[in-house]
Amino acid sequence: MSSQPETFLYAECQDCRTTFLNQAIEDLASCYPAGYYSLQSPHTGVRYRATNAILRLMLAVGLPRKKTLQLLPNLSPYYFLRAYSIRHDARILDVGSGTGRFVHRLGEVGYRNARGIDPYIPRDVQFDNGTSVTKCTLEKSDGRADVIFFNHSLEHVSDPLESLRQAAIALLPSGFIVVRIPLAASLAAGLFGTSWWQFDAPRHVTLFSARGFRAVAEGLGLAIQEVVFDSAGHVFGRSMSNVIRQQSLTSEHMRELAAATRKLCPGFRKMAVALNHCGLADQAMFILRRKGDV
């Protein structure tokens, strides 16, 4: 659901139920306000440093495991790094990195050869920990990588198939492509419709279904090693807030409903865990390799 006043037209594939923006946007970069989450600078405060220290410790002792993700689904990229024994000197590329929050954190937990690329950032960024972000597209990026992340970025590109194809070209032998995306044809998407928080129109250009993404990956010669459903309960809360905002309510009633929604948060978290378990969650991490490397 967009915070912008415009209405945007989406279409749905009748076969796989992948949903995609069905109109031309002349300047998609203008749809990203300065306060958009991916354009914010990495945190540097005490809480951020403490979180990094905990992550380093978890990785050192063999965590997070898959069971950990039931309570902390946002740790799924770090589950991948541990479960697939990604070396600390691995060349990691984060495509669509924004200003580099994930890239910077990778450096802080030991992956100093991480770098990001993003065409929408105002300028290149060089961090003190050796990681960096370059203002460019994947097609114009230099160098190859052992791991290529699309960490909630593939849904933003105008041609996701071409982006995946370019990633496969840039991937070093026996490397991995890791794609985290929201999923159409999920229970939350069906329940909330256009109020579903993951719509984020028009910035989310393509919202794959799990079946649709699998077909695309396999068609490009990529083998899916694992799918980790990693939806979080806040999606339900924010989607509910979108529904409430669309109603003609007094400010008092809005406050009452907002308070009631907050009380539902523990239930939303349990719902997300259950949906992740049964594969009906509204986002997932796909771990891919070229078929010849499997």
N, C-alpha and C positions, 0 to 999 in steps of 0.2 A: 504494500500500500504506500503510495507516494505522499509526501507532505506537500507536494506541489498541487496547484488548483486544476491543472490540466487533466483531461481524461485520455488514457492511452489504450490502444486496441491490441489485444492479444488473441492469438489463435491456438488451438489445441490439436495435436495430431490424433486422429481418430483411432490409430492403431496402438501407439504406445503411451499416449496421453502426455507427451512432452508438450510444454507450453512455451510460446515464443512471441516476442514483440512483432506485430504484424503491420508496422508502419515505419517510415523512415524518420530518423531523428538527425537533423542537419548537424548539430554540434552536441554530441553526447557529453563532452567534457563540461559543458555549461550546466549540466544536470547535477554536478557534484558540488554542493555548497562547501564553503571553507570549513564548516564544522563537521563534515561527513567523517565518520569514525576512522576510515582508512587514511585520511589526510591529516590526522592529528599526530603530533610528535610522540615518540616513545616516552613512556613514563620513566622517571629517574628517582622517584621518592623512596622512602624507607620500605613501604609496602611492596613496591616493585622489586627492590633488591632482595627483600626477604623471600618473595615468591621465586625468584631466580635461584636463590640458595637452596630452597626446598626442591626445586626441579633438578638441580645438579645432584643433590643427595639421592633423590628417587632414581635417577638414571644410573647412578653409581651402584645402587643395591639391587638393580634389576626390576625397577618399576618405571612407569605404570604397566600393569598387566591388563588384560582385557576386562577382567572383573572390576578393576578400578574405574573404568570408564562408565560404569552404571551410575556412579555417584558424581564423577567429574568428566563428563563427556568432552569438554574442551581440551583435555589432555591427549586426544587421539593422535595428533602429529607426533607427540613425544612417545606414545606407545609404538608408533611405526618405527621411530629411530632406534628404540630399544629392541623391539621384537625382530627387526631385520638387521641388527648388528651394524648400523651405519657408523663408520669410523669417524673420529673427530676431525680428521683431515680431509673428509669427503668434500667435493665441490658441490655445493647446494645452491640452487637457483630458485628464488621465489618469484613467480610470474604474477604481475598485478599486485605488487607488494605494498602499494600506497607509499607512505613515507617511511616504512620499514619497521613497524612495531614487532612483527614476527621475526624478521631478519635480525634485528638487534638482540632479541631474546635468544635466538639460536646462538649468537656469538657469546652471550653471557653464560650459557650452559655448556660452552666448550666447542661449538662448531664455528670456528673463526674463518672458515672459507665460504661462509654463506654470503650471498649477495642477492639483491632484489632488482627488479626492473618494473617500471610503471610509466606509461605515457602521460598520465594526468597530473603527476606531481609538478610543483613549480620549478624545481631544480634538482640536480644531483645531490646526494647526501653521503658523507663519509663519517662513520662513527669511530669513536675512540677505541673500540674493541676490535677494530680491523674489518668489520663488516661494512657494506655499503649498499646504496641504492642508486640506480642510474635511470634517468628520464629517457626511456626508449621503449620500443615494442620488442616482442620476442624475435620477430623477423630480423631486426637490426641489432640484436644483442651479439656481442662477441663471446666466443668460447663455448665449451661444452660442459656438461655437468653429470655428476654421479646420481644426483637426486634433483628432480624438478617438481616443485610444489605449485599447484594452483589452489591456494588456501582461501577459498571463497572468492575466487576471481574469475573462474571460467564462465560463470553466469553473466558476467559483465561485458564480455567481448562480442563483437558483432558476428564473428565467424568462429565459433568454438571448434568446429571440425578442423579448420585450417590451423588454429592454435595448437591443437593436440598433434597434428601432423608435424608442425614445426618443432614441437617439443620432442617428438620421437626422433627427429633428425639430430637435434642437439644433445640427445642422451648418449652418454658414454656406454660402452659394452657392459652388460649385466647391471645397468642402472635401473632406477625406479622413477615412475611418474606418479605423484600422489595428488589426487583430486578430491577436494572437499567442496561439496555443492549442496544447496537446498534441493529438495525433491518435490516435483509436482506428483500428482496421483497418490499423495500421502493423506493420512487421515486429517491432519491439521489443515492442509490445503483445501480438502473437500468440505471440511466443517466451516471454515471461515470465509471461503470464497475470495473475493477481491480484498477483504479485510485481513487476509493472512499476512502476517508481518514479513514473511520472506518474499513477498511479491516485489516490494521496493521498486515499483515502476517509476520511470522507464529504465533505471540503471541495471536492473536484472533483465537482460535481453532474452536469454534462454533459460528456462527452468526445466531441466531434464527430469523425466521419471527414471526410476532405477532401471527399468527394462529398456528404456530408450537410450540411456547412457551406456549400458552394457552392449547394445547393438552397435552404437557408434564406435566404441573402443575396439571391439572385435573386428569391425569393418576396416579399421586403420591398422590392423596387425598387432594390436595390443592385447595381451592376456591379463585378465583380472586375477591377481593373486589372492586378494581378500577384500571383503566389503565390511566396513565398520560403521554401523548406524550410530550417530552421535548427536542426536537431537537433545536439546536442553529445555527445561520446563518454562524458561522465560518467554519462549516463542508463543505459548498459549496466553500468558499474561499480556504480552504486548499486542497480540492479535485481538484479545478481548478489549483492550484499551482503544484499538482502532474502531471496533464496533461501537463502543460507548460514545466516542467522539462524533460519530455520524448521526447520533440521535439528537433530537431537539429537546434538550433537557436544561433545567435551571442549573446554575453553578453549584447549588446545594446538593441536588441529586447527582451531579457529576462527581462531587467529592465522596458521597456515600457509596456510589458504585465503584469508584477507584479504591476506596478502603476495603470493600467487599472482595474485589479482585485480588488485592494483596493478601487477604486471608486465605485465598485459594492456592497460593503459591506452593505450599507443600504437596497438595494434590496434583498440581501441574507437574512437579518434579517426578512424582510416582508414575504419572501418565507417560511422561517421556521415557522413563526407564522401561516400562512395559512395551511401548511402541518400538523402542530400539531392539528389545529382545525378540519381538515377532516380525521385525522387518517392515513395519509400517510407519517408521519415523519420517520426519520431514527434512532430514539432512543426513548425509553419509560421507564417509571417506572411502574412496576407491584406490587401491594400491595396484599399480599396473607395471608390467614389463613388456618389452618387445617379445613377440612369440619365439623368435629365434634365440632369445637369451634364457628362456625358461628351461 
